[in-house]
Amino acid sequence: MTVKIMEMEVKIDFFFILLILISLMAGLWYELIAAIMALGFHEIGHIAAAQSLGLRVDRIEILPFGGRIKIVNLDEATPEAEMLTVLAGPMVNFAVSIVLSYFLLNQGETILRTVKNFIHYQLIIGFFNMLPALPLDGGRVFVLWLRQYMNYISAIRIAAKITKILALVMFLFAAVGLSKGRFFFNFVIAGFFLWSYAFKEEKEAPLAFLKNIARKKEMLFKKGFLPLELLVAVESATAKQLLYKFDPHKYYIVCLLDRNMKIKNHLTETEIFDKIVQEGLDIRLRDLI
């Protein structure tokens, strides 16, 4: 379900709607309000951080245990700015918890129980989103860290595998609870949520990567410059092997080596990408000359 709020597109995830329905059927009205407020603070943190760093948010996706924002000019953001935006959501949850805890010091028993519940959900949303699982904030930070050592697609695939493992752990907790006569529906929903999004992120990673690469020309002319990276490759390597090494924030020149390790030719990233569009990803580099 998608609605428009103040020129911003808000998409409500199916799992979030399902969680609301289950909570209402179980009579957990108060808990539901506390959870929605925690999610609200979480998203405000992301949006405020993005805007303060000059990033434009045009879409919010409300997920069961957090949210995801779409930033129009993300390709212009530095890794540091992207990481700060990602971490801002959980940090706001933790900050609200601290403020509410301070408020509790001189309050009566009734207010004490009420505010404790709100603190409880702020901490749940904050800590859950710090898990290294996609599409959670911790998973995004994990991918940003992995990208320092490998290409984007490999980073997404590793994060997706860890996400699936965490989903299985949640299913296991739910099964153990069921064997003891308790049904932890939150673990079941969280497990299905993480598993489905891990599969989706892994499947869409190559296309998302190619879109980022395709937008590089636009980003170059908008910024006026890009850092240059030099790569060396043998002629028998495929264009796909090389392409997946490219960083969307750098421009590449590739030196082709023959069997005697001598430079045979140079190819720019643009030349390689244009040829891939015509011939496909499996073309050999020697056929690009």
C-alpha positions in Angstrom: 0.0 0.0 0.0 1.4 3.4 -1.0 0.2 6.9 0.0 1.5 10.4 -0.5 2.5 12.6 2.5 3.9 16.1 2.0 5.2 15.3 -1.5 6.8 12.1 -0.1 5.8 8.7 -1.2 5.2 6.3 1.8 5.0 2.6 1.1 3.7 0.3 3.8 5.1 -3.2 3.7 2.9 -6.3 3.7 4.6 -7.7 6.8 4.0 -4.4 8.7 0.3 -4.6 7.9 0.3 -8.3 8.9 1.9 -7.4 12.2 -0.7 -4.7 12.9 -3.5 -7.1 12.2 -2.1 -9.8 14.5 -1.5 -7.3 17.3 -5.0 -5.9 17.0 -6.5 -9.5 17.1 -4.4 -10.2 20.2 -5.7 -7.1 21.9 -2.2 -5.6 22.1 -3.4 -2.0 21.5 -1.0 -0.3 23.8 2.0 -2.3 22.6 1.1 -1.5 19.0 1.0 2.3 19.7 4.4 2.1 21.5 5.9 0.2 18.6 4.5 2.6 16.0 5.9 5.5 17.9 9.3 3.8 18.1 9.2 3.3 14.3 8.2 7.0 13.9 11.2 8.2 15.8 13.4 5.8 13.9 12.4 7.2 10.5 12.6 10.8 11.7 16.3 10.0 12.6 17.0 8.8 9.0 15.2 11.6 7.3 16.7 14.4 9.5 20.3 13.0 9.0 19.8 12.7 5.3 18.5 16.2 4.9 21.2 17.7 7.1 23.8 16.0 4.8 22.2 17.4 1.7 20.5 14.2 0.6 17.0 14.3 -0.8 14.5 11.7 0.5 11.5 11.1 -1.8 10.3 7.7 -0.6 9.9 5.9 2.8 9.1 2.2 3.0 7.6 1.3 6.4 8.8 -2.2 7.4 7.8 -4.2 10.5 10.9 -3.4 12.5 12.1 -0.2 11.0 12.0 1.4 7.6 13.9 2.2 4.5 14.3 5.5 2.8 15.0 6.1 -0.9 17.5 8.9 -1.5 17.3 10.6 -4.9 20.9 11.7 -5.0 22.5 8.8 -3.2 25.1 8.4 -5.9 26.5 11.8 -4.8 26.8 10.7 -1.1 30.2 9.7 0.4 30.3 6.4 2.2 30.6 8.3 5.4 27.4 10.3 4.8 25.6 7.2 3.8 26.7 5.4 7.0 25.7 8.3 9.2 22.2 8.4 7.6 21.8 4.6 8.1 22.9 4.8 11.8 20.8 7.8 12.6 17.6 5.7 13.0 18.8 3.4 15.8 20.7 6.3 17.4 17.5 8.3 17.8 15.8 5.3 19.3 18.6 5.0 21.9 18.5 8.8 22.5 14.8 8.7 23.1 15.2 5.8 25.5 17.8 7.8 27.5 15.5 10.9 27.7 12.5 8.8 28.8 14.7 7.0 31.4 15.7 10.4 32.8 12.0 11.4 32.9 11.2 8.3 35.0 13.3 9.3 37.9 10.7 11.3 39.8 7.4 9.9 38.5 4.6 7.8 40.0 4.0 4.1 39.6 1.4 4.4 36.8 3.5 6.7 34.7 6.5 4.4 35.5 4.8 1.4 33.9 3.6 3.4 30.9 7.0 5.0 30.0 8.9 1.7 30.6 6.8 0.2 27.9 7.7 2.9 25.5 11.4 2.6 26.4 11.1 -1.2 25.8 10.0 -0.7 22.2 12.5 2.0 21.5 15.3 -0.4 22.5 13.8 -3.3 20.6 13.6 -1.3 17.4 17.1 0.2 17.9 18.9 -3.1 18.7 17.0 -5.2 16.2 18.0 -2.7 13.4 21.7 -3.0 14.4 21.7 -6.7 13.4 24.0 -7.3 10.4 21.0 -8.4 8.3 19.4 -6.9 5.2 17.4 -4.7 4.8 18.1 -3.5 8.4 20.4 -0.6 9.2 23.0 -3.0 10.6 23.0 -4.9 7.3 23.5 -1.7 5.3 26.5 -0.7 7.5 27.8 -4.3 7.1 27.6 -4.0 3.3 29.3 -0.6 3.4 32.1 -2.1 5.4 32.4 -5.2 3.1 32.6 -2.9 0.0 36.0 -1.7 1.2 37.4 -5.2 0.5 35.2 -6.5 -2.4 32.7 -5.5 -5.1 29.1 -4.5 -4.4 27.5 -7.7 -5.6 29.8 -10.0 -3.5 29.1 -7.8 -0.4 25.3 -8.1 -0.9 25.5 -11.9 -1.3 27.5 -12.3 1.9 25.1 -10.0 3.8 22.1 -12.0 2.3 23.6 -15.3 3.5 24.0 -13.9 7.0 20.5 -12.6 6.9 19.1 -16.1 6.0 21.1 -17.6 8.9 19.6 -15.1 11.3 16.1 -15.8 9.9 16.6 -19.5 10.6 17.7 -18.7 14.1 14.4 -16.8 14.6 12.4 -19.8 13.3 14.3 -22.0 15.7 13.4 -19.8 18.7 9.8 -19.8 17.5 9.8 -23.6 17.3 11.4 -24.0 20.8 8.7 -21.7 22.2 6.0 -23.6 20.5 7.3 -26.9 22.0 6.9 -25.3 25.4 3.4 -24.1 24.7 4.2 -20.5 23.8 3.8 -19.0 20.3 6.3 -16.2 19.5 4.6 -14.7 16.4 7.1 -11.8 16.4 9.9 -14.3 15.7 8.0 -16.0 12.9 7.1 -12.7 11.2 10.7 -11.4 11.7 12.1 -14.6 10.2 9.9 -14.5 7.1 10.6 -10.8 6.7 14.4 -11.2 6.8 14.3 -14.3 4.6 12.2 -12.7 1.9 14.2 -9.5 1.8 17.5 -11.4 1.8 16.3 -13.3 -1.3 15.0 -10.1 -2.9 18.2 -8.1 -2.2 20.4 -10.9 -3.6 18.3 -11.3 -6.7 18.2 -7.5 -7.4 21.9 -6.8 -6.6 23.3 -7.2 -10.2 20.6 -4.9 -11.7 21.0 -2.3 -8.9 24.8 -2.3 -9.5 24.4 -1.9 -13.3 22.0 1.0 -12.7 24.6 2.7 -10.5 27.3 2.2 -13.2 25.0 3.5 -15.9 24.3 6.7 -13.9 28.0 7.4 -13.6 28.2 9.6 -16.7 25.4 11.8 -15.3 27.2 12.0 -11.9 30.5 12.8 -13.6 29.1 15.8 -15.5 27.2 17.0 -12.4 30.2 16.9 -10.0 32.7 17.8 -12.7 35.2 15.1 -11.6 35.6 11.6 -10.3 38.6 9.8 -8.8 40.5 7.7 -11.4 41.3 4.0 -10.8 43.7 2.0 -12.9 43.1 -1.8 -13.4 45.2 -4.4 -15.1 43.5 -7.4 -16.8 44.4 -10.3 -19.0 42.8 -10.5 -22.4 41.0 -13.8 -21.6 39.0 -12.3 -18.7 35.3 -11.6 -19.3 33.8 -8.2 -19.2 31.5 -9.4 -16.3 34.5 -10.2 -14.1 35.9 -6.7 -14.6 32.6 -4.8 -14.4 31.7 -6.2 -11.0 35.0 -4.7 -9.7 33.9 -1.2 -10.6 33.0 1.2 -7.9 30.1 3.7 -8.8 32.2 6.5 -7.2 35.3 6.0 -9.3 36.1 6.1 -13.0 38.2 3.2 -14.4 40.9 2.7 -17.1 41.8 -0.9 -17.9 45.2 -2.0 -19.2 45.0 -5.2 -21.2 48.0 -7.5 -20.9 49.1 -10.2 -23.4 50.6 -13.5 -22.5 54.0 -11.9 -22.1 52.6 -9.4 -19.5 53.0 -6.5 -21.9 50.4 -3.8 -22.2 48.5 -4.4 -25.4 45.9 -1.7 -25.2 43.9 0.6 -22.9 40.1 0.6 -22.5 38.0 3.2 -20.7 35.1 2.2 -18.5 32.7 3.8 -21.0 34.1 1.8 -23.9 33.7 -1.4 -21.9 30.1 -0.6 -20.7 29.0 0.4 -24.2 30.2 -2.9 -25.6 28.6 -4.9 -22.9 25.2 -3.3 -23.7 25.6 -4.5 -27.3 27.3 -7.9 -26.8 26.4 -9.0 -23.3 28.4 -9.5 -20.0 30.3 -12.7 -21.2 32.3 -11.0 -23.9 36.1 -11.5 -23.6 38.2 -8.4 -23.1 40.3 -9.2 -26.1 37.1 -8.9 -28.2 36.6 -5.3 -27.0 39.6 -4.0 -28.8 
